[in-house]
């Protein structure tokens, strides 16, 4: 008979012994940081993007810009305050790993990268750290990077993505390990440069 471990102590409380201390399981948060940020001395595989977070009022409603049309809820593309979004927002840097994925077979097959050859682009997925604050109203802004992966200054926005699905990947005892934000590639706003 093999070693059996009790997951719950008295009165349904979890034991203080973690799965990784009894087996050789990996800590997905630290593995994510090592892959994306290179924290373990490796090469970081993440790239910089901007998260555009829309401002909300005390009632959790989006804060409308003065250029917003009351009938259509659309903004003026020439507005210097919201750049045509119709609502006020703030932008902040984030590091992510992204790739194109297909939608064949639904969400369960979206994590399978395309095979070499012809690429039929359906979706793009962005992976973010577990503590990234992201909502369906937010957007991901890809900026122009140089050949070394550093942002080109002055910053140039290349594409703006709206999330279709935000998936929380959980593992040990339901702990949030990382986020995946799926966006439709054909809905991306490509800015004329």
Backbone as CSV, one residue per row, in Angstrom:
resi,resn,N_x,N_y,N_z,CA_x,CA_y,CA_z,C_x,C_y,C_z
1,UNK,0.822,-1.186,0.000,0.000,0.000,0.000,0.861,1.242,0.000
2,UNK,0.477,2.192,-0.824,1.241,3.426,-0.913,0.900,4.400,0.199
3,UNK,1.662,5.461,0.281,1.465,6.504,1.273,0.215,7.309,0.935
4,UNK,-0.697,7.424,1.876,-1.892,8.244,1.671,-1.812,9.430,2.609
5,UNK,-2.207,10.552,2.112,-2.135,11.793,2.876,-3.545,12.334,3.036
6,UNK,-3.854,12.806,4.201,-5.155,13.427,4.430,-5.115,14.856,3.906
7,UNK,-6.070,15.182,3.063,-6.140,16.547,2.556,-6.795,17.469,3.563
8,UNK,-7.654,16.916,4.396,-8.374,17.750,5.355,-8.159,17.221,6.757
9,UNK,-7.915,18.131,7.672,-7.739,17.768,9.071,-9.088,17.727,9.769
10,UNK,-9.113,18.030,11.033,-10.347,18.043,11.799,-11.271,19.152,11.323
11,UNK,-12.533,18.901,11.360,-13.582,19.869,11.022,-13.425,20.439,9.613
12,UNK,-12.903,19.646,8.677,-12.846,20.041,7.279,-11.795,21.080,6.928
13,UNK,-10.877,21.398,7.826,-9.844,22.388,7.520,-8.695,21.726,6.776
14,UNK,-8.118,22.452,5.841,-6.987,21.932,5.064,-5.756,21.835,5.954
15,UNK,-4.965,20.796,5.726,-3.697,20.666,6.433,-2.732,21.731,5.954
16,UNK,-1.771,22.080,6.771,-0.794,23.089,6.390,0.257,22.536,5.436
17,UNK,0.263,21.214,5.225,1.222,20.604,4.321,0.726,20.811,2.897
18,UNK,1.548,21.390,2.057,1.148,21.636,0.672,1.483,20.431,-0.190
19,UNK,0.809,20.346,-1.314,1.044,19.245,-2.239,2.495,19.208,-2.679
20,UNK,3.077,20.377,-2.941,4.441,20.409,-3.460,5.470,19.956,-2.430
21,UNK,5.130,20.026,-1.126,6.108,19.591,-0.128,6.115,18.077,0.018
22,UNK,5.036,17.396,-0.350,5.001,15.939,-0.240,5.352,15.259,-1.561
23,UNK,5.104,15.910,-2.656,5.459,15.359,-3.956,6.354,16.382,-4.643
24,UNK,6.720,16.084,-5.821,7.590,16.998,-6.549,6.804,17.850,-7.527
25,UNK,5.619,18.271,-7.144,4.817,19.116,-8.021,5.409,20.511,-8.102
26,UNK,5.181,21.140,-9.229,5.728,22.474,-9.444,4.753,23.536,-8.937
27,UNK,5.294,24.676,-8.614,4.494,25.840,-8.253,4.256,26.613,-9.553
28,UNK,3.023,26.583,-10.060,2.738,27.189,-11.357,2.974,28.689,-11.379
29,UNK,2.752,29.362,-10.266,3.015,30.807,-10.234,4.490,31.108,-10.443
30,UNK,5.355,30.380,-9.757,6.786,30.641,-9.908,7.274,30.181,-11.282
31,UNK,6.702,29.104,-11.816,7.068,28.666,-13.164,6.639,29.701,-14.200
32,UNK,5.448,30.273,-14.027,4.978,31.319,-14.934,5.932,32.506,-14.897
33,UNK,6.304,32.943,-13.691,7.236,34.071,-13.548,8.582,33.761,-14.198
34,UNK,9.043,32.519,-14.053,10.334,32.148,-14.639,10.265,32.191,-16.165
35,UNK,9.149,31.713,-16.738,9.016,31.705,-18.197,8.835,33.121,-18.736
36,UNK,7.932,33.881,-18.155,7.584,35.194,-18.689,8.633,36.258,-18.339
37,UNK,9.087,36.279,-17.077,10.004,37.321,-16.605,11.461,36.877,-16.521
38,UNK,11.720,35.565,-16.621,13.083,35.066,-16.502,13.609,35.144,-15.094
39,UNK,12.744,34.978,-14.079,13.147,35.155,-12.684,14.163,34.126,-12.198
40,UNK,14.192,32.947,-12.795,15.124,31.913,-12.347,16.461,31.971,-13.057
41,UNK,16.766,33.086,-13.694,18.025,33.216,-14.410,17.912,32.873,-15.881
42,UNK,16.717,32.446,-16.311,16.520,32.119,-17.716,16.202,33.356,-18.541
43,UNK,15.992,33.134,-19.815,15.646,34.218,-20.728,14.152,34.505,-20.596
44,UNK,13.766,35.760,-20.370,12.336,36.070,-20.284,11.672,35.939,-21.654
45,UNK,10.499,35.290,-21.688,9.781,35.073,-22.939,8.586,36.000,-23.101
46,UNK,8.364,36.886,-22.152,7.235,37.803,-22.230,7.552,39.032,-23.063
47,UNK,6.491,39.727,-23.450,6.663,40.996,-24.165,5.782,42.037,-23.497
48,UNK,6.177,43.294,-23.661,5.434,44.390,-23.046,4.223,44.751,-23.894
49,UNK,3.111,44.937,-23.215,1.891,45.464,-23.814,1.347,46.510,-22.855
50,UNK,0.310,47.179,-23.287,-0.360,48.159,-22.436,-1.766,47.657,-22.162
51,UNK,-2.171,47.726,-20.905,-3.560,47.419,-20.565,-4.292,48.745,-20.420
52,UNK,-5.338,48.913,-21.209,-6.170,50.109,-21.159,-7.348,49.807,-20.235
53,UNK,-7.286,50.377,-19.028,-8.329,50.175,-18.024,-9.297,51.351,-18.064
54,UNK,-10.546,51.053,-18.258,-11.562,52.093,-18.337,-11.984,52.515,-16.935
55,UNK,-12.113,53.816,-16.757,-12.495,54.376,-15.460,-13.975,54.136,-15.197
56,UNK,-14.286,53.883,-13.930,-15.681,53.700,-13.520,-16.004,54.654,-12.379
57,UNK,-17.292,54.973,-12.245,-17.724,55.848,-11.164,-18.064,55.007,-9.932
58,UNK,-18.643,55.643,-8.922,-18.970,54.953,-7.672,-20.004,53.844,-7.859
59,UNK,-20.814,53.929,-8.914,-21.828,52.909,-9.193,-21.332,51.860,-10.181
60,UNK,-20.045,51.862,-10.445,-19.390,50.916,-11.351,-19.818,51.084,-12.812
61,UNK,-20.230,52.300,-13.189,-20.543,52.625,-14.572,-19.325,53.282,-15.209
62,UNK,-19.137,53.027,-16.506,-18.021,53.647,-17.213,-18.165,55.159,-17.204
63,UNK,-17.054,55.861,-17.044,-17.049,57.331,-17.019,-17.010,57.856,-18.448
64,UNK,-18.113,58.454,-18.882,-18.256,58.899,-20.261,-17.452,60.160,-20.532
65,UNK,-16.874,60.209,-21.710,-16.151,61.387,-22.186,-17.179,62.374,-22.750
66,UNK,-16.806,63.640,-22.779,-17.719,64.667,-23.290,-17.992,64.513,-24.787
67,UNK,-17.169,63.742,-25.510,-17.374,63.552,-26.950,-18.364,62.428,-27.254
68,UNK,-18.790,61.690,-26.254,-19.678,60.543,-26.469,-21.033,61.002,-26.993
69,UNK,-21.473,60.401,-28.082,-22.768,60.690,-28.675,-23.844,59.961,-27.872
70,UNK,-24.851,60.690,-27.405,-25.912,60.110,-26.571,-26.732,59.059,-27.317
71,UNK,-26.893,59.234,-28.620,-27.715,58.306,-29.409,-26.968,57.000,-29.721
72,UNK,-25.728,57.115,-30.128,-24.987,55.935,-30.596,-23.992,55.391,-29.575
73,UNK,-23.730,56.140,-28.514,-22.713,55.779,-27.518,-21.317,55.673,-28.120
74,UNK,-21.092,56.309,-29.247,-19.785,56.296,-29.892,-19.043,57.582,-29.583
75,UNK,-17.728,57.481,-29.598,-16.890,58.637,-29.346,-16.368,59.242,-30.636
76,UNK,-15.824,60.426,-30.532,-15.224,61.117,-31.664,-13.794,60.603,-31.836
77,UNK,-13.461,60.013,-32.988,-12.105,59.478,-33.182,-11.007,60.527,-33.046
78,UNK,-11.341,61.800,-33.190,-10.356,62.871,-33.069,-10.290,63.466,-31.662
79,UNK,-11.015,62.881,-30.719,-11.031,63.406,-29.351,-9.650,63.231,-28.716
80,UNK,-9.059,64.306,-28.194,-7.732,64.189,-27.577,-7.766,63.542,-26.190
81,UNK,-8.961,63.368,-25.604,-9.055,62.831,-24.244,-9.246,61.322,-24.213
82,UNK,-10.094,60.800,-25.113,-10.378,59.366,-25.087,-9.960,58.647,-26.359
83,UNK,-9.477,59.368,-27.351,-9.054,58.815,-28.643,-10.162,58.013,-29.331
84,UNK,-11.409,58.463,-29.133,-12.537,57.829,-29.798,-13.181,56.687,-29.048
85,UNK,-12.727,56.391,-27.831,-13.298,55.284,-27.056,-14.661,55.638,-26.446
86,UNK,-14.963,56.917,-26.322,-16.211,57.433,-25.740,-16.213,57.394,-24.210
87,UNK,-15.226,56.781,-23.614,-15.121,56.693,-22.161,-13.674,56.974,-21.760
88,UNK,-13.494,57.498,-20.553,-12.149,57.785,-20.059,-11.456,56.499,-19.638
89,UNK,-10.146,56.479,-19.796,-9.361,55.301,-19.456,-7.975,55.714,-19.009
90,UNK,-7.276,54.762,-18.400,-5.874,54.906,-18.016,-5.124,53.721,-18.610
91,UNK,-3.858,53.927,-18.949,-3.055,52.850,-19.503,-1.887,52.551,-18.576
92,UNK,-1.564,51.260,-18.478,-0.445,50.827,-17.654,0.252,49.664,-18.345
93,UNK,1.554,49.544,-18.126,2.344,48.477,-18.735,2.026,47.131,-18.097
94,UNK,2.129,46.087,-18.896,2.029,44.714,-18.415,2.941,43.863,-19.287
95,UNK,3.319,42.711,-18.770,4.126,41.768,-19.530,3.273,40.531,-19.757
96,UNK,3.284,40.029,-20.982,2.435,38.913,-21.355,3.171,38.008,-22.324
97,UNK,2.626,36.849,-22.526,3.037,35.978,-23.619,1.800,35.806,-24.481
98,UNK,1.929,35.980,-25.787,0.760,35.858,-26.655,1.068,34.954,-27.831
99,UNK,-0.004,34.377,-28.380,0.130,33.549,-29.573,-1.214,33.463,-30.273
100,UNK,-1.155,33.192,-31.576,-2.372,32.961,-32.335,-2.820,31.534,-32.102
101,UNK,-4.115,31.349,-31.944,-4.680,30.012,-31.750,-5.934,29.899,-32.594
102,UNK,-6.301,28.682,-32.917,-7.513,28.446,-33.688,-8.685,28.158,-32.795
103,UNK,-9.867,28.292,-33.352,-11.070,28.019,-32.573,-11.694,26.690,-32.960
104,UNK,-11.037,25.913,-33.833,-11.575,24.614,-34.227,-11.717,23.737,-32.992
105,UNK,-12.895,23.239,-32.767,-13.126,22.386,-31.610,-13.498,23.152,-30.363
106,UNK,-13.660,24.447,-30.448,-14.111,25.230,-29.303,-12.987,25.587,-28.354
107,UNK,-13.367,26.056,-27.166,-12.415,26.553,-26.177,-11.433,25.482,-25.717
108,UNK,-11.849,24.212,-25.715,-10.969,23.159,-25.212,-9.747,22.958,-26.089
109,UNK,-9.829,23.306,-27.371,-8.690,23.127,-28.269,-7.964,24.428,-28.548
110,UNK,-8.355,25.519,-27.923,-7.739,26.811,-28.210,-6.295,26.894,-27.752
111,UNK,-5.876,26.090,-26.814,-4.500,26.148,-26.326,-3.528,25.408,-27.228
112,UNK,-4.021,24.819,-28.314,-3.155,24.091,-29.230,-2.666,25.059,-30.296
113,UNK,-1.357,25.330,-30.362,-0.844,26.270,-31.367,-1.029,25.715,-32.778
114,UNK,-0.992,26.601,-33.746,-1.112,26.194,-35.138,0.096,25.376,-35.563
115,UNK,-0.148,24.453,-36.470,0.930,23.695,-37.093,1.599,24.586,-38.130
116,UNK,2.856,24.333,-38.454,3.528,25.131,-39.484,2.775,25.036,-40.812
117,UNK,2.815,26.095,-41.555,2.119,26.130,-42.842,1.128,27.267,-42.871
118,UNK,0.018,27.040,-43.527,-1.004,28.071,-43.654,-1.656,28.334,-42.305
119,UNK,-1.722,29.591,-41.931,-2.314,29.966,-40.652,-3.641,30.662,-40.902
120,UNK,-4.707,30.070,-40.382,-6.016,30.703,-40.438,-6.219,31.334,-39.064
121,UNK,-6.135,32.632,-39.013,-6.136,33.326,-37.731,-7.575,33.534,-37.259
122,UNK,-7.878,32.998,-36.099,-9.187,33.195,-35.493,-9.079,34.002,-34.211
123,UNK,-8.172,33.585,-33.363,-8.066,34.177,-32.037,-6.610,34.399,-31.667
124,UNK,-6.435,35.285,-30.719,-5.121,35.494,-30.133,-5.318,35.397,-28.628
125,UNK,-4.429,34.696,-27.971,-4.523,34.553,-26.524,-3.334,35.257,-25.893
126,UNK,-3.621,35.971,-24.810,-2.608,36.662,-24.016,-2.614,36.026,-22.631
127,UNK,-1.438,35.615,-22.159,-1.313,35.029,-20.822,-0.744,36.084,-19.886
128,UNK,-1.419,36.266,-18.743,-1.008,37.251,-17.759,-0.809,36.598,-16.400
129,UNK,0.000,37.234,-15.591,0.274,36.810,-14.210,-1.033,36.781,-13.403
130,UNK,-1.075,35.954,-12.387,-2.283,35.747,-11.592,-2.827,37.022,-10.949
131,UNK,-1.956,37.981,-10.640,-2.397,39.182,-9.936,-2.698,40.350,-10.878
132,UNK,-2.810,40.081,-12.173,-3.154,41.122,-13.134,-4.639,41.426,-13.014
133,UNK,-4.947,42.690,-12.807,-6.335,43.125,-12.693,-6.862,43.376,-14.100
134,UNK,-7.778,42.536,-14.565,-8.269,42.641,-15.936,-9.768,42.393,-15.956
135,UNK,-10.499,43.218,-16.707,-11.957,43.107,-16.812,-12.358,43.079,-18.278
136,UNK,-13.594,42.670,-18.542,-14.085,42.604,-19.917,-14.174,43.982,-20.569
137,UNK,-14.244,45.033,-19.791,-14.289,46.384,-20.362,-12.901,46.890,-20.750
138,UNK,-11.850,46.245,-20.262,-10.483,46.669,-20.548,-10.061,46.213,-21.945
139,UNK,-8.956,46.764,-22.417,-8.425,46.387,-23.719,-6.919,46.170,-23.616
140,UNK,-6.388,45.383,-24.548,-4.955,45.122,-24.631,-4.429,45.884,-25.841
141,UNK,-3.405,46.692,-25.614,-2.815,47.494,-26.681,-1.412,46.971,-26.953
142,UNK,-1.214,46.463,-28.181,0.128,46.053,-28.580,0.850,47.268,-29.130
143,UNK,2.085,47.417,-28.711,2.889,48.540,-29.184,4.015,48.024,-30.056
144,UNK,4.563,48.919,-30.836,5.670,48.544,-31.712,6.914,48.294,-30.879
145,UNK,7.552,47.151,-31.129,8.784,46.778,-30.437,9.927,46.747,-31.442
146,UNK,11.142,47.034,-30.958,12.303,46.931,-31.848,12.727,45.471,-31.950
147,UNK,13.804,45.194,-32.654,14.226,43.814,-32.868,14.687,43.116,-31.590
148,UNK,14.994,43.879,-30.545,15.400,43.304,-29.267,14.237,43.159,-28.291
149,UNK,13.036,43.578,-28.695,11.861,43.443,-27.849,11.578,44.640,-26.965
150,UNK,12.308,45.725,-27.159,12.079,46.938,-26.372,11.098,47.851,-27.109
151,UNK,10.235,48.561,-26.363,9.294,49.479,-27.014,10.022,50.578,-27.783
152,UNK,9.537,50.847,-28.987,10.071,51.935,-29.798,9.566,53.246,-29.216
153,UNK,10.465,54.205,-29.023,10.110,55.512,-28.469,10.229,56.539,-29.583
154,UNK,9.232,57.383,-29.803,7.972,57.486,-29.077,7.108,56.255,-29.328
155,UNK,6.277,55.929,-28.327,5.465,54.726,-28.375,4.469,54.790,-29.523
156,UNK,4.345,53.656,-30.218,3.426,53.553,-31.345,2.471,52.397,-31.064
157,UNK,1.182,52.699,-30.952,0.173,51.656,-30.767,-0.034,50.956,-32.103
158,UNK,0.059,49.607,-32.120,-0.104,48.864,-33.366,-1.463,48.198,-33.481
159,UNK,-1.949,47.631,-32.402,-3.231,46.927,-32.429,-3.882,47.030,-31.059
160,UNK,-5.209,47.074,-31.056,-5.975,47.139,-29.816,-6.943,45.961,-29.819
161,UNK,-6.881,45.149,-28.764,-7.698,43.951,-28.657,-8.730,44.091,-27.547
162,UNK,-9.933,43.626,-27.829,-11.018,43.579,-26.855,-11.184,42.119,-26.428
163,UNK,-11.248,41.834,-25.128,-11.348,40.439,-24.689,-12.699,39.817,-25.031
164,UNK,-12.650,38.568,-25.470,-13.858,37.768,-25.707,-14.095,36.833,-24.522
165,UNK,-13.010,36.230,-24.028,-13.086,35.318,-22.882,-11.894,35.583,-21.978
166,UNK,-12.162,35.654,-20.685,-11.098,35.751,-19.685,-11.181,34.471,-18.860
167,UNK,-10.151,33.654,-18.953,-10.155,32.353,-18.283,-9.174,32.396,-17.128
168,UNK,-9.664,32.066,-15.940,-8.814,31.975,-14.756,-8.338,30.536,-14.630
169,UNK,-7.053,30.315,-14.775,-6.510,28.970,-14.615,-6.134,28.778,-13.155
170,UNK,-6.745,27.792,-12.557,-6.559,27.514,-11.131,-5.967,26.122,-10.953
171,UNK,-5.268,25.945,-9.831,-4.685,24.636,-9.548,-4.772,24.351,-8.058
172,UNK,-3.648,24.372,-7.364,-3.565,23.932,-5.972,-4.654,24.545,-5.097
173,UNK,-5.565,23.703,-4.648,-6.681,24.104,-3.788,-7.519,25.219,-4.401
174,UNK,-7.543,25.314,-5.718,-8.316,26.352,-6.388,-7.619,27.694,-6.483
175,UNK,-6.337,27.745,-6.160,-5.572,28.986,-6.205,-5.420,29.450,-7.652
176,UNK,-5.619,30.747,-7.890,-5.456,31.313,-9.220,-3.987,31.307,-9.591
177,UNK,-3.640,30.649,-10.712,-2.245,30.498,-11.121,-1.859,31.502,-12.210
178,UNK,-2.730,31.708,-13.205,-2.492,32.691,-14.264,-3.795,32.935,-15.005
179,UNK,-3.817,33.996,-15.814,-4.993,34.354,-16.606,-4.697,34.167,-18.087
180,UNK,-5.713,33.768,-18.833,-5.636,33.734,-20.289,-6.751,34.623,-20.814
181,UNK,-6.399,35.571,-21.664,-7.383,36.484,-22.244,-7.439,36.191,-23.739
182,UNK,-8.591,35.671,-24.188,-8.788,35.325,-25.591,-9.450,36.495,-26.310
183,UNK,-8.899,36.857,-27.451,-9.413,37.967,-28.253,-9.582,37.493,-29.688
184,UNK,-10.610,37.999,-30.354,-10.790,37.681,-31.774,-9.862,38.565,-32.591
185,UNK,-9.063,37.942,-33.407,-8.090,38.685,-34.206,-8.779,39.601,-35.210
186,UNK,-9.886,39.158,-35.800,-10.533,40.002,-36.804,-11.251,41.199,-36.190
187,UNK,-11.411,41.227,-34.869,-11.990,42.391,-34.200,-10.925,43.380,-33.739
188,UNK,-9.653,43.032,-33.915,-8.587,43.921,-33.475,-8.603,45.205,-34.294
189,UNK,-8.352,46.306,-33.623,-8.270,47.590,-34.300,-6.823,47.776,-34.728
190,UNK,-6.606,47.820,-36.026,-5.265,48.046,-36.570,-5.148,49.518,-36.897
191,UNK,-4.182,50.169,-36.293,-4.019,51.590,-36.486,-3.163,51.865,-37.716
192,UNK,-3.590,52.806,-38.529,-2.826,53.190,-39.706,-1.559,53.902,-39.250
193,UNK,-0.431,53.441,-39.722,0.853,54.035,-39.313,1.442,54.844,-40.438
